[in-house]
Amino acid sequence: MIMQVAYHTKAFAFVRELDDARGARVRRVIRLLEERGYALRMPFSKSVAAGLFELRVVGALQVRLLFFFHKDQAVIAHAFFKKTEALSHKDIEYAQKVRGTYMADS
């Protein structure tokens, strides 16, 4: 069964504005999430906080998409270029805020 993927508005805009090469790599990893759903693991996905996961797109400039699961759907809450070794607490907190708002609204 294919898992549905939804996007927070800012995450969708980020993915849509990527250049062709990066956009293709990001879409490939999103397709893996659709196909494997909850079973997707490293090197493509890992848990970063309670109920929050990252999609990992490696390359010269790494892309991260923070997402969560809700009602058999994966919701991409935040997308950004990763510039440091560790994820920023600010990025995690933003994705958690989006998750909280999303859960409260549905």
C-alpha positions in Angstrom: 0.0 0.0 0.0 1.3 3.4 -0.9 1.5 5.9 2.0 0.1 9.3 1.3 2.5 12.2 1.8 1.3 15.7 2.8 3.3 18.8 3.1 3.3 21.9 5.3 3.1 24.9 3.0 6.7 26.1 3.6 8.1 22.5 3.1 6.2 22.2 -0.2 7.6 25.5 -1.4 11.1 24.5 -0.5 10.9 21.2 -2.4 9.2 22.9 -5.4 12.0 25.5 -5.7 14.9 23.1 -5.7 17.0 22.9 -8.9 16.4 19.9 -11.2 19.2 17.7 -9.8 18.5 18.2 -6.1 14.7 18.1 -6.8 15.1 14.7 -8.5 17.0 13.3 -5.5 14.5 14.6 -3.0 11.6 13.3 -5.0 13.3 9.9 -5.1 13.6 9.7 -1.3 10.0 10.9 -0.9 8.9 8.1 -3.2 10.8 5.6 -0.9 8.8 7.1 2.0 5.6 6.5 0.0 6.5 2.9 -0.8 8.0 1.8 2.5 6.1 4.1 4.9 6.8 3.2 8.6 9.4 0.6 7.5 11.8 3.2 5.9 15.1 3.3 7.9 18.7 4.4 7.5 20.4 5.5 5.4 17.2 7.3 4.2 15.3 8.0 7.4 15.9 8.1 11.2 14.1 9.3 14.3 15.2 12.7 15.6 12.7 13.3 18.4 9.6 11.7 19.8 7.3 11.1 16.8 9.5 13.1 14.5 11.7 11.7 11.7 14.1 13.0 9.1 14.4 12.1 5.4 18.0 12.3 4.5 19.1 13.4 1.0 22.9 13.4 0.8 25.1 15.2 -1.7 27.4 18.2 -1.9 24.6 20.1 -0.2 22.5 17.9 2.0 18.8 18.3 2.2 16.7 17.3 5.3 13.0 16.9 5.4 11.5 16.5 8.9 8.2 14.6 9.0 5.8 12.7 11.2 3.1 10.1 10.8 -0.6 10.9 11.3 -3.6 8.7 10.4 -1.6 6.5 8.0 -0.1 9.6 6.3 3.4 11.0 6.4 3.4 14.8 6.8 6.5 16.7 5.8 6.7 19.5 8.4 10.0 21.2 7.5 12.6 21.1 4.7 16.0 22.7 4.6 19.6 22.5 3.6 21.7 20.9 6.3 24.9 22.9 6.8 26.3 21.4 10.1 27.0 17.9 11.4 24.1 18.0 13.9 20.5 19.0 13.3 19.7 22.4 14.7 17.4 22.5 17.7 15.6 25.4 16.0 14.8 23.2 13.0 13.5 20.3 15.3 11.5 22.8 17.4 9.9 24.3 14.3 8.9 20.8 13.0 7.5 19.9 16.4 5.4 23.1 16.4 4.0 22.3 13.0 3.3 18.8 14.2 1.5 20.1 17.3 -0.6 22.5 15.2 -1.4 19.8 12.6 -2.5 17.3 15.3 -4.7 19.9 17.1 -6.4 20.8 13.8 -7.3 17.2 12.8 
